[in-house]
Amino acid sequence: MRFPSWCGVAAALALLIAPPTASAAITIGEVPPTPGSVTFDTCAEGTYAVTSTAVPPRYEIPGDGVITSWRTFSTVLANVGPERLKVINPFSATRFKVVAVSEYVNAYSTVDNSNTPWPTRIPVSAGDLIGLGVGPVTSTQSMPHCLFNHSSAQWLSKIGVDDPAGDTVLTWGAPPATPSSYRVSVSAVLEPDLDHDGFGDETQDQCQTVAGTENGCPPPPPPVTQPPPAVPPPLATVSALKVSPSSFRAARSGPSVIGAKRKVGTKVSFVLDKDAAVRFTVARSRPGRMTGGRCVAVTSRNRKSPKCTRLVPAPGSFVRPGLAKANTFRFSGRMGARTLKSGKYRLIATPTAGGRTGAPVSTVFNVVG
């Protein structure tokens, strides 16, 4: 059977404590009001709990929430044995389970009964009880005083092992000879947990309306990582552009590219570092004069200016597919369906691969009559 729930004892406790709300913590259990209340009997290793009381404060957890701190009697003995808060579920008058435990503490203080609070975080349910666990004491430690005098309380103990939390059903030992004369020195602060994330709403939960594991808040989303910018492939490169012979007679008709056995035109060779389309254009070398930092056509006004050679683009162009190796073709000397006139020219090759245009390279040649 379960002990009376919070609802069953509401009338008796209405003047002392209220159900947990979003803005109010409550204290359950009791510690000795004065050092003189502490019994001289020491507590051996085991579990100690007040199972019922005739008068408040009660040790029963009145509603779901989170225990955020707890207290017990603190002594001036610096080497007192370990103690810890225990939450138990007594489902009969003689049997119980340990629901949760806190870390062990050494309840030492420079002043007796200072009742220093120890922080913890234990989610609990209505109807469970808080108790005190006394851990194993070494040969150099003193056993703690975990009981204090009180006029009304029913308490039980299980001596021998401070059982951890688990599903094991434990049986109480025989109650003391005068069970109504003591209470167990343990109290705890119970805070509401409205979003049920295991963090007390008053002192622990930084996001009271949203459940989360990071101080009561949802973990932050992972940082958005931008993919590195795509690195464009290297530009195609033309090298070793050569015209052989460099002086030749142009064809009178036909396309820019002709068969290799024709007697007119010249052989063009070039090397590509990757497959690419190569556009060929021609510019004719013409005399010029330097005017304003530029090489311009000769006029009567600038004829005495410094001489220079300017390049005049010839109409038309043609494209040759090329492979990543040495490439050759025969150039007829015709551009844009016109035969180049006798003179000095520059053949310009510009590669394109993957939609990207590489740097142009050039070489000179002469068309003879």
C-alpha positions in Angstrom: 0.0 0.0 0.0 1.1 3.6 -0.6 1.3 6.1 2.2 -1.2 9.0 2.1 -0.7 11.2 -1.0 -0.4 15.0 -0.9 -4.1 15.3 -1.7 -5.0 13.1 1.3 -3.1 15.3 3.8 -3.9 18.6 2.1 -6.2 19.7 4.9 -3.6 19.1 7.6 -0.8 20.8 5.7 -2.8 23.7 4.2 -1.5 26.2 6.7 2.1 25.2 6.4 2.9 24.4 2.8 1.2 24.8 -0.6 1.4 22.5 -3.7 4.4 23.3 -5.9 3.8 26.2 -8.3 5.8 27.8 -11.0 7.2 30.4 -8.5 7.4 28.8 -5.1 9.6 26.0 -3.7 8.7 24.1 -0.5 10.7 22.4 2.2 9.9 18.8 3.2 11.4 16.9 6.1 13.0 18.4 9.2 16.4 19.0 10.8 17.0 19.5 14.5 16.0 22.9 15.7 18.9 23.1 18.2 22.1 21.1 18.7 20.6 20.0 22.0 17.9 18.1 20.2 20.4 15.7 18.6 20.4 12.3 20.1 23.6 11.0 21.6 23.1 7.7 19.7 25.2 7.4 16.5 23.9 5.9 13.3 25.5 2.9 11.8 25.7 2.4 8.0 22.3 2.0 6.5 19.0 3.7 5.5 16.9 5.9 7.8 13.5 7.4 7.0 10.5 8.8 8.8 7.5 6.8 7.5 4.8 8.8 9.2 4.2 11.7 11.4 1.3 12.9 13.6 2.2 16.5 13.1 4.0 18.4 10.3 6.4 18.9 8.7 6.1 15.7 6.8 8.8 13.8 4.9 6.5 12.8 2.1 6.9 14.4 -1.3 3.6 16.1 -2.0 3.8 16.5 -5.8 6.0 15.9 -8.7 9.0 18.1 -9.0 12.8 18.3 -8.5 14.8 18.3 -5.3 17.4 21.0 -5.7 19.2 20.9 -2.3 19.1 19.1 1.0 20.3 19.4 4.6 21.2 17.3 7.6 22.7 17.9 11.0 26.2 19.4 10.6 28.8 18.7 13.3 32.0 20.2 14.4 33.7 16.8 14.0 35.8 17.3 10.9 36.0 13.6 10.1 32.4 12.5 10.4 31.3 9.6 8.2 29.6 10.1 4.8 25.9 10.8 4.5 23.6 11.3 1.5 20.0 12.1 0.7 17.8 9.2 -0.3 14.5 9.1 -2.0 12.6 5.9 -1.2 9.3 4.4 -2.4 7.7 2.6 0.6 5.0 0.3 -1.0 4.2 -1.5 2.2 4.7 -1.2 6.0 7.9 -3.3 5.8 9.2 -3.0 2.2 10.6 -0.2 0.1 12.8 0.6 -3.0 15.5 3.2 -3.2 14.4 5.6 -6.0 17.3 8.0 -6.1 20.3 9.1 -4.1 22.5 12.2 -3.9 26.3 12.4 -3.7 27.8 11.6 -0.3 28.8 14.6 1.8 30.9 15.0 5.0 28.5 17.0 7.2 31.2 19.0 8.8 30.7 22.6 10.0 32.6 25.0 12.2 29.3 25.5 14.1 27.1 22.6 15.3 23.8 22.4 13.4 24.7 25.0 10.8 22.5 22.9 8.4 24.6 23.8 5.3 22.5 23.0 2.2 24.1 20.7 -0.4 22.9 21.2 -4.0 21.6 18.3 -6.0 19.2 17.6 -8.8 16.8 14.7 -8.3 13.4 14.4 -10.1 10.8 13.0 -7.7 7.2 11.9 -7.8 4.3 12.5 -5.4 4.1 9.9 -2.6 7.8 9.1 -2.3 9.7 9.8 1.0 13.0 11.5 1.6 15.4 9.6 3.9 19.0 9.7 5.0 21.7 7.2 4.0 24.8 6.7 6.2 27.7 5.3 4.2 30.6 3.1 5.2 32.7 4.7 8.0 36.4 4.2 8.1 38.4 3.4 11.2 39.4 7.1 11.5 35.9 8.5 11.0 33.1 9.1 13.5 29.6 7.8 12.9 27.2 10.6 12.3 24.3 11.6 14.5 21.3 11.3 12.2 18.4 11.4 14.7 17.0 14.1 16.9 14.4 14.1 19.7 10.8 14.8 18.7 7.5 14.1 20.3 5.8 12.5 17.3 7.2 10.4 14.5 7.3 6.8 13.2 10.6 6.0 11.7 12.3 2.8 10.4 15.8 1.8 9.5 17.7 -0.8 7.5 21.1 -1.3 9.1 24.1 -2.8 7.4 24.3 -1.4 3.9 23.5 2.0 2.5 21.6 0.6 -0.5 22.0 2.4 -3.9 19.1 3.3 -6.2 17.7 0.3 -8.0 14.7 -2.1 -8.4 15.7 -4.3 -5.5 12.9 -4.7 -2.9 14.4 -4.0 0.5 13.0 -4.9 3.9 13.1 -2.7 7.0 14.7 -4.0 10.2 12.9 -3.9 13.5 11.8 -0.5 14.5 13.4 1.1 17.6 12.0 0.4 21.0 10.5 3.9 21.3 9.6 4.8 17.7 7.7 8.0 18.6 10.7 9.8 20.3 12.9 10.5 17.3 12.9 12.0 13.8 15.5 11.6 11.1 17.6 14.7 10.5 17.0 15.3 6.8 15.2 18.0 4.8 15.0 18.9 1.2 13.9 21.8 -1.0 11.4 20.7 -3.6 10.9 22.9 -6.7 8.2 22.6 -9.4 9.2 21.3 -12.8 6.4 22.4 -15.1 8.1 21.4 -18.3 9.2 18.0 -16.8 12.8 18.2 -17.9 14.4 17.3 -14.5 15.5 20.9 -13.6 14.0 22.8 -10.8 12.1 25.8 -12.1 13.3 28.3 -9.5 17.0 27.8 -9.3 18.1 25.4 -12.1 15.9 25.8 -15.2 16.9 28.6 -17.5 14.1 27.8 -19.9 11.1 27.2 -17.7 8.5 26.7 -20.4 10.6 24.5 -22.8 12.1 21.2 -21.8 15.8 20.7 -22.5 19.0 19.0 -21.3 21.2 22.1 -21.2 20.4 23.8 -17.9 16.8 23.1 -18.7 17.1 24.5 -22.2 17.2 22.7 -25.5 20.7 22.2 -26.8 21.7 24.9 -29.4 21.4 23.9 -33.0 24.6 22.7 -34.5 26.5 25.5 -36.3 25.7 25.9 -39.9 28.8 25.2 -41.8 29.1 26.7 -45.3 30.7 24.4 -47.8 34.0 25.8 -49.1 33.7 27.8 -52.2 34.1 25.6 -55.3 37.5 25.9 -56.7 37.3 26.4 -60.5 39.4 24.1 -62.6 42.7 25.6 -63.9 42.5 27.5 -67.1 43.6 25.8 -70.3 47.0 26.8 -71.4 48.4 27.1 -75.0 52.2 26.8 -75.4 54.7 26.3 -78.2 52.6 28.1 -80.8 54.6 28.0 -84.0 54.1 28.8 -87.7 56.3 26.8 -90.2 57.3 28.3 -92.5 56.9 31.7 -91.0 56.7 33.3 -94.5 54.3 31.8 -97.0 51.9 32.4 -99.9 48.2 32.6 -99.0 45.5 30.6 -100.8 43.3 32.5 -103.2 40.1 30.7 -102.2 38.8 28.2 -99.7 38.5 28.0 -95.9 41.0 29.0 -93.2 42.0 25.4 -92.5 43.1 23.3 -95.5 44.5 19.8 -96.1 48.0 19.1 -94.9 49.3 18.4 -98.5 48.3 21.7 -100.0 51.2 23.7 -101.4 49.9 27.1 -100.1 49.6 28.3 -96.5 51.7 27.1 -93.6 51.7 24.5 -90.8 50.5 25.7 -87.4 51.5 23.7 -84.3 50.7 24.2 -80.6 50.5 22.3 -77.3 47.6 22.2 -74.9 47.8 21.1 -71.2 44.1 19.9 -71.4 41.5 19.3 -74.0 40.2 22.7 -75.2 38.7 24.6 -78.1 41.2 27.2 -79.5 40.0 30.3 -81.3 42.5 31.8 -83.8 42.5 35.4 -84.8 44.9 37.5 -86.9 46.1 41.0 -86.4 48.2 42.9 -89.0 51.3 44.9 -88.0 51.0 48.4 -89.2 53.2 51.5 -88.7 52.0 54.0 -86.1 52.9 56.9 -84.0 52.9 57.2 -80.2 50.3 59.8 -79.2 49.0 60.2 -75.6 50.7 57.0 -74.6 49.1 55.0 -77.4 50.2 53.7 -80.7 47.8 55.2 -83.3 47.6 55.4 -87.1 49.9 57.9 -88.8 48.4 61.2 -89.6 49.8 64.5 -90.9 49.6 65.9 -87.4 51.5 63.1 -85.6 53.9 62.0 -88.4 56.8 63.5 -86.4 55.9 61.6 -83.2 57.9 58.5 -82.2 57.3 55.5 -84.4 55.6 52.3 -83.2 54.0 49.2 -84.6 50.3 48.8 -84.0 48.2 45.7 -84.5 45.0 46.0 -86.6 42.6 42.9 -86.2 41.7 41.3 -89.4 38.0 40.4 -89.8 37.0 36.9 -88.9 38.2 34.0 -86.8 38.1 30.2 -86.7 38.0 27.5 -83.9 40.0 24.3 -83.8 39.3 21.6 -81.2 42.5 20.5 -79.5 43.6 17.7 -77.2 45.9 17.7 -74.3 49.0 17.2 -76.4 50.8 18.6 -79.5 48.3 19.6 -82.1 48.8 20.7 -85.8 46.8 22.0 -88.7 47.5 23.8 -92.0 46.5 27.5 -92.2 45.6 28.8 -95.7 46.3 32.4 -95.0 42.6 33.3 -95.4 40.4 34.9 -92.7 36.7 35.7 -92.9 36.6 34.4 -96.5 39.3 36.9 -97.5 42.8 36.3 -98.5 45.3 38.2 -96.3 47.3 40.7 -98.2 51.1 40.6 -98.3 52.5 41.9 -95.0 53.5 41.1 -91.5 50.9 39.5 -89.2 50.5 38.1 -85.7 48.5 34.8 -85.2 46.7 34.8 -81.9 45.5 31.5 -80.2 43.0 31.8 -77.2 42.0 28.5 -75.5 38.5 27.8 -73.8 37.7 24.8 -71.6 34.8 24.3 -69.2 33.4 27.6 -70.1 36.5 29.5 -69.0 38.8 31.3 -71.3 42.6 31.1 -70.8 45.3 33.5 -71.7 46.0 34.2 -75.4 49.4 33.5 -77.0 50.7 34.7 -80.3 53.4 34.3 -82.9 54.3 36.3 -86.0 54.2 35.3 -89.7 54.5 37.0 -93.2 52.3 36.7 -96.2 54.1 37.0 -99.4 52.8 37.7 -102.9 
